[in-house]
Amino acid sequence: MSSVDIGMNSVGNYERYSLARDTTGNPQLITYIATYPIASSLPSVESLRLRARNLVEDYPLLRARVIDSRTISPKWGLLSDGEVEKGILGLVTDVELEDLAGYTSSRVEIAGNQAKPTVSAATLEKVISQELGNDQPLQAASNNLLWRVTRYRPRTRGVAAFLALTINHVISDGKSGLALFDALLGETKVTQQPSKETSPPSERFPRALETTVDCRPGYGFMMGVIWNELLIPRLPEFIAKRVKRTACWPGVPPLAGLPGQQIHRHLSLSSRTLAKLKATGKRHQVDTLHPIFEIAAVAALWCTIVDSERPSPLIVGHSTPISIRDGLLSHPIISGNYVAGLDTEVSCSAHGEESFWQETRKYAEWLRSTEGRQKAIQTMGMLVHIPDGQNEVDAGSPAPTGWETFLLDKASRAPAASIEVSNLGYLPRLPPSASSVTLAQTNIFGPPIIVNAVGHATGTDFVICWRTDAFALSKGKKMEDFVRAFAAVLECLAEEKQEHSTQGETSLSFADLRDAVTHKGTGDQTSST
């Protein structure tokens, strides 16, 4: 049975966008990493293979490849049984931690959580870089499974180890990848009824987002996007400057070409500090943590960029993926992309008079609003309007169709957002014997800074990703300064006194946070690789 004669189905628009990134030579990967204080507690290769065999039978995208990936009509195809078995046998690999540089440095912690083991942040960062940098085996057009598991083990007994699950975004969004992670490592079984092998081939793949959710944009929304994304970039520069809106930071194209070296920094927020942050948020009528995390990132960027001696206004565009996944619409728990991006911006004054909590409440309201959700869904609906067509190019060209041409052109322009905060929320159960879970993803075509977050019983882990030398900060500042500022802002918010937090709506401004960042000894809160 060949891989091209069964299970064919059209690729959805979001998957096509991910495929375009893949075709340019920059696959969008997502990695989930569990930390095991004792290496002997890692799941065995045999148990991982057994669970993987069951999962690939239940969820067709886990045994899928993309057919005709360089054409305007890519399709899903199922790998043959022999190809799947070969993939399962090679799914789990072992890497010795001592082969990764930076193995011995100490772990990052905010407000020191004594319950966590001492684990090297630099080692975890190297594991992330290894996973996201090794992208060629997971390319969508290959005859391989589009996901893998790697166990990172030390040669020394009694030392922490790591287990990484890495997935090509073309078959899974962040939420479903976390569900796969739990199904591989957790103690519970997935309860949702998966697709059955007896179904016709065309029904073995989950339906695309746009076939289950009305993503059609209104005419006003559509014309605004077409004007900003397609028409203005083609105007002469002297005209474009007059009609385009003020760009958010950085407001200039990337300095370095694609892909550029990706940098990852890890921070952990202890459960104790997290509880304080939740309590502070509730005193300010902010009931969830995500708005706090996102506006904290905005404030940290303002603290990093604005020159106190020569201040100037700053627009920070920020975005977050929101889940559209709905079991009532036959969206599976595992695999598929049912996500949309919610964008907005904060106009920061030169002297930082903005109230942190006013901005956070306003953003929290936008997050839960019907209008905001609908705008995010309509943005996904605009993907169908990307100019398409088969390009007359060489066989190895990174732009065989209009989608790749559009993507590469967009990547060469100033980013539409400054920061993305990708937060998977709270993981109810850590994998048995694991002490934490960390999320990271490739940052090639996205905003300059991506903050990834996942919460669990021992706290919240952050991974901050950027491309080195792609965007310049203020004179003498480095992106590590943003990482330190973000850590300091979160700590400052968690330690805010109750009597101070009720003094008034403007009791804590961005300028106040910058003072806290300046005066706090944050040099020991981030690691270097």
C-alpha positions as CSV (number, residue, x, y, z in Angstrom):
1,M,0.0,0.0,0.0
2,S,1.6,3.3,-1.1
3,S,1.4,6.5,0.7
4,V,-0.2,8.3,-2.2
5,D,-3.3,6.2,-3.0
6,I,-5.2,6.4,0.3
7,G,-6.4,9.0,2.8
8,M,-6.3,12.0,0.5
9,N,-7.9,15.2,1.6
10,S,-7.4,18.9,0.9
11,V,-5.2,20.8,3.3
12,G,-7.0,23.6,5.2
13,N,-6.0,27.3,5.0
14,Y,-4.2,27.4,8.3
15,E,-2.3,24.2,7.5
16,R,-1.5,25.7,4.1
17,Y,0.0,28.7,5.8
18,S,2.1,26.4,8.0
19,L,3.1,24.4,4.9
20,A,4.2,27.6,3.2
21,R,6.6,28.2,6.1
22,D,7.8,24.6,5.8
23,T,8.3,25.0,2.0
24,T,10.6,28.0,2.4
25,G,12.9,25.8,4.5
26,N,11.7,27.0,7.9
27,P,9.2,24.5,9.4
28,Q,7.2,25.9,12.3
29,L,7.9,23.5,15.2
30,I,6.4,23.3,18.6
31,T,8.3,21.5,21.4
32,Y,7.0,20.4,24.9
33,I,9.7,19.5,27.4
34,A,9.1,17.6,30.7
35,T,11.8,17.9,33.4
36,Y,12.6,14.7,35.4
37,P,14.6,15.2,38.6
38,I,15.9,11.7,38.4
39,A,16.8,10.3,35.0
40,S,15.7,6.7,35.9
41,S,12.1,8.0,36.1
42,L,11.9,8.8,32.4
43,P,9.3,6.8,30.5
44,S,10.7,3.8,28.8
45,V,11.2,3.6,25.0
46,E,8.8,0.6,24.9
47,S,6.0,2.4,26.8
48,L,6.3,5.4,24.5
49,R,6.2,3.3,21.3
50,L,3.2,1.4,22.6
51,R,1.2,4.5,23.2
52,A,2.3,6.0,19.9
53,R,1.1,2.9,18.0
54,N,-2.4,3.3,19.5
55,L,-2.5,7.1,18.9
56,V,-1.5,6.9,15.2
57,E,-4.4,4.5,14.6
58,D,-6.9,6.8,16.3
59,Y,-5.7,10.2,14.9
60,P,-4.9,10.1,11.2
61,L,-2.9,13.3,11.2
62,L,-0.3,11.6,13.4
63,R,0.5,9.3,10.5
64,A,0.1,11.9,7.8
65,R,2.3,13.5,5.2
66,V,1.6,16.3,2.7
67,I,1.2,15.3,-1.0
68,D,1.8,17.8,-3.8
69,S,3.2,20.2,-1.2
70,R,4.8,22.5,-3.8
71,T,1.6,23.0,-5.7
72,I,-1.5,25.1,-5.3
73,S,-3.5,22.0,-4.3
74,P,-1.7,20.2,-1.5
75,K,-3.4,17.2,0.1
76,W,-3.1,15.0,3.1
77,G,-2.0,11.5,2.6
78,L,-1.6,8.6,5.0
79,L,1.8,6.9,5.4
80,S,1.7,3.2,4.6
81,D,1.6,0.7,7.4
82,G,5.2,-0.1,6.8
83,E,6.2,3.6,6.8
84,V,4.3,4.0,10.1
85,E,6.0,1.1,11.7
86,K,9.4,2.3,10.6
87,G,8.4,5.8,12.1
88,I,7.3,4.3,15.4
89,L,10.5,2.3,15.7
90,G,12.5,5.5,15.1
91,L,10.1,7.8,17.0
92,V,12.1,7.8,20.3
93,T,15.8,8.7,20.4
94,D,18.2,9.2,23.3
95,V,20.7,12.1,23.5
96,E,23.3,12.5,26.2
97,L,23.1,15.8,28.0
98,E,26.9,16.1,28.3
99,D,27.0,16.5,24.6
100,L,25.1,19.9,25.0
101,A,27.1,23.0,26.0
102,G,26.1,24.9,29.2
103,Y,25.2,21.8,31.1
104,T,26.4,22.9,34.6
105,S,24.9,26.4,35.0
106,S,22.2,27.1,37.7
107,R,18.5,27.2,37.0
108,V,16.5,30.5,36.7
109,E,13.9,31.0,39.4
110,I,11.8,34.0,40.3
111,A,11.2,34.4,44.1
112,G,12.9,31.0,44.7
113,N,10.6,28.0,44.8
114,Q,12.3,25.5,47.2
115,A,10.0,22.7,46.1
116,K,11.6,22.6,42.6
117,P,14.8,20.6,41.9
118,T,18.0,22.4,40.9
119,V,18.0,22.2,37.2
120,S,20.2,24.1,34.8
121,A,18.3,26.7,32.8
122,A,21.2,26.8,30.3
123,T,20.8,23.0,29.8
124,L,17.1,23.4,29.2
125,E,17.7,26.2,26.8
126,K,20.2,24.0,24.9
127,V,17.6,21.2,24.7
128,I,15.1,23.7,23.3
129,S,17.6,24.9,20.7
130,Q,18.5,21.3,19.7
131,E,14.8,20.4,19.2
132,L,13.8,23.5,17.3
133,G,17.0,23.6,15.3
134,N,16.7,20.0,14.1
135,D,13.8,20.7,11.8
136,Q,14.6,18.9,8.5
137,P,13.4,15.4,9.5
138,L,10.0,16.8,10.4
139,Q,9.4,18.6,7.0
140,A,5.8,18.0,5.9
141,A,6.7,16.5,2.5
142,S,8.9,13.8,4.0
143,N,7.9,10.1,4.4
144,N,8.4,10.5,8.2
145,L,6.0,11.0,11.0
146,L,5.7,14.7,11.6
147,W,6.4,14.4,15.3
148,R,9.2,12.9,17.5
149,V,10.2,12.1,21.0
150,T,13.7,12.7,22.4
151,R,15.0,11.6,25.8
152,Y,17.9,13.8,27.1
153,R,19.7,11.7,29.7
154,P,22.9,12.4,31.7
155,R,25.7,10.0,32.0
156,T,25.8,10.7,35.7
157,R,23.2,8.9,37.9
158,G,20.9,10.9,40.1
159,V,20.8,14.0,37.8
160,A,17.8,15.6,36.1
161,A,16.8,14.5,32.6
162,F,14.4,15.9,30.0
163,L,11.9,14.4,27.6
164,A,10.9,16.5,24.5
165,L,7.9,16.0,22.2
166,T,8.4,18.1,19.0
167,I,5.6,18.5,16.4
168,N,5.4,20.2,13.0
169,H,2.7,22.9,13.4
170,V,1.1,21.7,10.1
171,I,-0.5,18.8,11.9
172,S,-1.2,20.4,15.3
173,D,-1.7,23.6,17.2
174,G,-0.4,24.2,20.7
175,K,-3.4,22.9,22.7
176,S,-3.7,19.7,20.8
177,G,0.1,19.2,21.0
178,L,-0.2,19.5,24.8
179,A,-3.0,16.8,24.7
180,L,-0.7,14.5,22.7
181,F,2.0,15.2,25.2
182,D,-0.4,14.2,28.0
183,A,-1.5,11.1,26.1
184,L,2.0,9.9,25.7
185,L,3.2,10.6,29.2
186,G,0.2,10.9,31.5
187,E,-1.8,8.3,33.5
188,T,-5.2,9.0,31.9
189,K,-6.5,8.0,28.5
190,V,-8.1,10.4,26.0
191,T,-11.8,10.1,26.3
192,Q,-13.0,11.7,23.1
193,Q,-14.1,9.3,20.4
194,P,-11.5,9.4,17.6
195,S,-12.1,8.7,13.9
196,K,-12.4,5.1,13.0
197,E,-10.4,3.1,10.5
198,T,-13.6,1.9,8.9
199,S,-14.4,5.4,7.8
200,P,-13.9,6.4,4.1
201,P,-10.5,7.8,3.4
202,S,-11.8,11.3,2.9
203,E,-13.2,11.2,6.4
204,R,-10.1,10.1,8.2
205,F,-8.7,13.5,8.6
206,P,-10.3,16.2,10.8
207,R,-12.2,18.9,9.0
208,A,-10.4,22.2,8.6
209,L,-11.3,25.2,10.7
210,E,-13.0,27.1,7.9
211,T,-15.3,24.2,7.1
212,T,-16.6,24.1,10.7
213,V,-16.5,27.7,11.8
214,D,-17.8,30.7,9.8
215,C,-14.5,32.6,9.2
216,R,-15.8,34.9,6.5
217,P,-14.6,38.5,7.1
218,G,-17.0,41.4,6.8
219,Y,-16.3,43.7,3.8
220,G,-15.1,46.5,6.0
221,F,-12.6,44.2,7.8
222,M,-11.5,42.6,4.5
223,M,-10.9,45.9,2.8
224,G,-8.8,47.2,5.7
225,V,-6.6,44.1,5.6
226,I,-6.2,44.3,1.8
227,W,-5.3,48.0,2.0
228,N,-2.6,47.5,4.7
229,E,-1.2,44.1,3.6
230,L,-1.5,44.2,-0.2
231,L,-1.9,47.7,-1.5
232,I,0.2,50.0,0.7
233,P,3.4,47.9,0.4
234,R,3.1,48.4,-3.4
235,L,2.8,52.2,-3.3
236,P,5.8,54.5,-3.9
237,E,7.5,55.1,-0.5
238,F,6.7,58.9,-0.5
239,I,3.0,58.1,-0.9
240,A,3.0,55.1,1.5
241,K,4.4,57.2,4.3
242,R,1.4,59.6,4.1
243,V,-1.3,57.0,4.2
244,K,-0.1,54.1,6.3
245,R,-0.8,54.1,10.0
246,T,2.0,54.5,12.5
247,A,3.8,51.2,12.9
248,C,4.3,49.4,16.2
249,W,7.9,48.7,17.4
250,P,10.3,47.9,15.8
251,G,8.7,49.6,12.7
252,V,11.5,48.5,10.4
253,P,12.3,45.3,8.5
254,P,14.5,42.7,10.1
255,L,18.2,43.4,9.8
256,A,19.2,39.8,9.3
257,G,18.0,37.5,6.6
258,L,16.0,34.3,7.2
259,P,16.3,32.2,9.2
260,G,18.8,33.8,11.6
261,Q,20.0,32.3,14.8
262,Q,17.2,31.7,17.3
263,I,17.8,32.5,21.0
264,H,15.7,31.0,23.8
265,R,15.7,32.0,27.5
266,H,13.9,30.2,30.2
267,L,12.2,31.7,33.3
268,S,10.2,30.0,36.0
269,L,7.6,31.6,38.2
270,S,7.1,29.6,41.4
271,S,3.7,28.5,42.6
272,R,4.1,30.8,45.7
273,T,4.8,33.8,43.5
274,L,2.0,32.8,41.1
275,A,-0.5,32.7,44.0
276,K,0.6,36.3,45.0
277,L,0.2,37.4,41.4
278,K,-3.3,36.0,41.2
279,A,-4.3,37.7,44.4
280,T,-2.9,41.0,43.2
281,G,-4.8,40.6,39.9
282,K,-8.1,39.9,41.7
283,R,-7.7,43.1,43.8
284,H,-7.6,45.0,40.5
285,Q,-10.6,43.1,39.0
286,V,-8.4,40.9,36.7
287,D,-9.5,37.3,37.3
288,T,-7.0,35.5,35.0
289,L,-3.3,35.5,34.6
290,H,-2.9,35.8,30.9
291,P,-3.7,39.5,30.6
292,I,-1.2,40.1,33.4
293,F,1.5,38.2,31.6
294,E,0.8,39.9,28.3
295,I,0.7,43.5,29.6
296,A,3.7,42.7,31.7
297,A,5.6,41.8,28.5
298,V,4.4,45.1,27.0
299,A,5.6,47.1,30.0
300,A,8.9,45.2,30.0
301,L,9.5,46.1,26.4
302,W,8.8,49.8,27.1
303,C,11.2,49.7,30.1
304,T,13.9,48.2,27.8
305,I,13.5,50.4,24.8
306,V,12.6,53.9,26.0
307,D,15.6,56.0,26.7
308,S,15.1,57.8,30.0
309,E,17.3,60.6,28.9
310,R,15.6,61.1,25.5
311,P,12.1,59.6,26.0
312,S,9.7,59.3,23.1
313,P,6.3,57.6,22.6
314,L,6.2,53.9,21.7
315,I,3.5,51.8,20.2
316,V,3.7,48.1,21.2
317,G,1.6,45.7,19.2
318,H,0.9,42.5,21.0
319,S,-1.0,39.3,20.0
320,T,-2.0,36.0,21.4
321,P,-3.3,32.8,19.8
322,I,-6.8,31.9,21.1
323,S,-8.3,28.4,20.8
324,I,-11.4,27.9,18.6
325,R,-11.4,24.1,19.2
326,D,-14.8,22.8,20.0
327,G,-15.7,19.1,20.4
328,L,-19.3,19.9,19.4
329,L,-18.0,20.8,16.0
330,S,-16.1,17.4,15.7
331,H,-12.8,19.0,16.4
332,P,-10.5,16.3,17.8
333,I,-8.7,16.7,21.1
334,I,-5.4,15.6,19.5
335,S,-4.2,17.0,16.1
336,G,-5.5,19.7,13.8
337,N,-5.3,23.5,13.9
338,Y,-8.2,25.3,15.5
339,V,-6.6,28.6,16.5
340,A,-6.9,32.3,15.7
341,G,-4.7,35.3,16.5
342,L,-6.1,38.2,18.6
343,D,-4.1,41.4,18.0
344,T,-4.2,44.8,19.7
345,E,-1.7,47.5,20.7
346,V,-0.8,49.8,23.6
347,S,0.3,53.4,22.8
348,C,2.9,54.1,25.5
349,S,3.6,57.8,26.3
350,A,7.2,59.0,26.4
351,H,7.2,59.2,30.2
352,G,5.2,56.0,30.9
353,E,2.2,57.6,32.6
354,E,0.0,54.6,31.6
355,S,-1.6,52.7,34.5
356,F,-0.5,49.1,34.3
357,W,-3.8,47.8,35.8
358,Q,-6.0,50.0,33.6
359,E,-4.3,48.6,30.5
360,T,-4.5,45.0,31.9
361,R,-8.3,45.3,32.6
362,K,-8.9,46.8,29.2
363,Y,-7.1,43.9,27.5
364,A,-8.8,41.3,29.7
365,E,-12.2,42.7,28.5
366,W,-11.0,42.5,24.9
367,L,-9.9,39.0,25.3
368,R,-13.2,37.7,26.5
369,S,-15.3,39.9,24.2
370,T,-17.4,38.5,21.4
371,E,-16.0,41.3,19.2
372,G,-12.4,40.4,19.9
373,R,-13.0,36.7,19.2
374,Q,-14.9,37.5,16.0
375,K,-12.0,39.7,14.8
376,A,-9.5,36.9,15.4
377,I,-11.7,34.4,13.5
378,Q,-12.1,36.9,10.6
379,T,-8.3,37.3,10.4
380,M,-8.1,33.5,9.8
381,G,-10.8,33.9,7.1
382,M,-8.5,36.3,5.3
383,L,-6.1,33.5,4.5
384,V,-8.3,32.4,1.6
385,H,-7.5,35.8,-0.1
386,I,-3.7,35.3,-0.2
387,P,-2.8,35.7,-3.9
388,D,-2.1,32.2,-5.2
389,G,-0.8,30.7,-8.3
390,Q,1.9,28.3,-9.5
391,N,5.2,30.2,-9.9
392,E,7.5,29.4,-12.8
393,V,10.6,28.7,-10.7
394,D,13.3,26.1,-10.3
395,A,12.5,22.8,-8.6
396,G,14.3,23.8,-5.4
397,S,12.9,27.3,-5.2
398,P,11.6,28.4,-1.7
399,A,8.6,30.0,-3.4
400,P,6.8,27.5,-5.7
401,T,3.4,29.1,-5.2
402,G,1.9,32.5,-4.4
403,W,1.6,31.6,-0.7
404,E,5.3,31.3,-0.2
405,T,5.9,34.5,-2.2
406,F,3.4,36.3,0.0
407,L,5.0,34.9,3.2
408,L,8.5,35.8,2.2
409,D,7.4,39.3,1.2
410,K,5.7,39.8,4.5
411,A,8.7,38.6,6.4
412,S,10.9,41.2,4.7
413,R,8.7,44.0,6.0
414,A,8.3,45.5,9.4
415,P,6.4,43.1,11.7
416,A,2.7,43.6,12.3
417,A,3.2,43.0,16.0
418,S,6.0,43.5,18.6
419,I,5.3,40.7,20.9
420,E,3.3,37.4,20.9
421,V,2.3,35.7,24.2
422,S,1.4,32.1,23.6
423,N,-0.1,30.8,26.8
424,L,-1.4,27.2,27.0
425,G,-3.0,27.9,30.3
426,Y,-2.9,25.4,33.2
427,L,-1.9,21.8,32.8
428,P,-4.0,19.9,35.4
429,R,-1.6,17.0,35.8
430,L,2.1,16.9,35.4
431,P,3.4,13.7,33.8
432,P,4.2,11.1,36.5
433,S,7.6,11.9,38.2
434,A,8.1,15.1,36.2
435,S,8.7,18.4,38.1
436,S,7.7,20.9,35.3
437,V,6.7,21.3,31.7
438,T,8.0,23.9,29.3
439,L,6.7,25.1,25.9
440,A,8.7,26.6,23.1
441,Q,8.3,27.2,19.3
442,T,10.1,28.3,16.3
443,N,10.3,32.1,15.8
444,I,11.0,32.8,12.1
445,F,8.0,34.6,10.6
446,G,6.4,35.8,13.8
447,P,6.8,39.0,15.9
448,P,10.3,39.9,17.1
449,I,9.6,38.5,20.6
450,I,7.6,35.4,21.5
451,V,6.8,34.6,25.1
452,N,5.6,31.0,25.6
453,A,4.0,30.0,28.9
454,V,2.5,26.9,30.5
455,G,1.3,26.6,34.0
456,H,1.3,23.5,36.2
457,A,1.2,22.4,39.9
458,T,4.7,23.8,40.7
459,G,4.3,27.1,38.9
460,T,4.5,28.6,35.4
461,D,7.4,28.1,33.0
462,F,8.2,30.8,30.3
463,V,10.4,30.5,27.3
464,I,11.2,33.8,25.5
465,C,12.3,33.4,21.9
466,W,13.8,35.8,19.4
467,R,16.2,36.0,16.4
468,T,19.5,37.5,17.3
469,D,20.6,40.6,15.4
470,A,17.2,40.8,13.6
471,F,16.0,43.9,15.4
472,A,17.9,46.6,17.2
473,L,17.0,47.9,20.6
474,S,18.0,51.1,22.3
475,K,21.7,52.0,22.3
476,G,23.6,49.6,24.6
477,K,20.5,47.3,25.2
478,K,20.3,43.6,24.4
479,M,17.3,41.3,24.2
480,E,18.5,39.7,27.5
481,D,17.6,43.1,29.0
482,F,14.0,42.5,28.0
483,V,14.1,39.1,29.7
484,R,15.5,40.6,32.9
485,A,12.9,43.4,32.7
486,F,10.0,40.9,32.2
487,A,11.2,38.8,35.2
488,A,11.5,42.0,37.4
489,V,8.0,43.3,36.3
490,L,6.4,40.0,37.2
491,E,8.1,39.9,40.6
492,C,7.2,43.6,41.3
493,L,3.5,42.9,40.5
494,A,3.5,39.8,42.7
495,E,5.0,41.8,45.6
496,E,2.7,44.8,45.3
497,K,1.3,45.7,48.7
498,Q,-2.5,45.6,49.2
499,E,-2.6,49.1,50.6
500,H,-0.7,50.4,47.5
501,S,-2.9,48.6,45.1
502,T,-6.0,50.3,46.3
503,Q,-4.8,53.9,46.3
504,G,-6.1,54.6,42.8
505,E,-6.3,53.6,39.2
506,T,-2.9,55.1,38.3
507,S,-1.0,53.9,41.4
508,L,1.3,51.7,39.4
509,S,2.4,53.2,36.1
510,F,4.8,51.9,33.5
511,A,7.3,54.5,34.8
512,D,7.0,53.0,38.3
513,L,7.7,49.6,36.9
514,R,10.8,50.9,35.1
515,D,12.0,52.3,38.4
516,A,11.5,48.8,39.9
517,V,13.4,47.2,37.1
518,T,16.2,49.6,37.4
519,H,16.6,49.2,41.2
520,K,16.0,45.5,41.5
521,G,19.0,43.2,41.4
522,T,17.8,41.2,38.5
523,G,21.2,40.2,37.1
524,D,20.9,36.7,38.7
525,Q,17.5,35.9,37.3
526,T,18.5,34.9,33.8
527,S,21.1,32.6,32.5
528,S,23.5,32.8,29.6
529,T,24.4,30.1,27.2
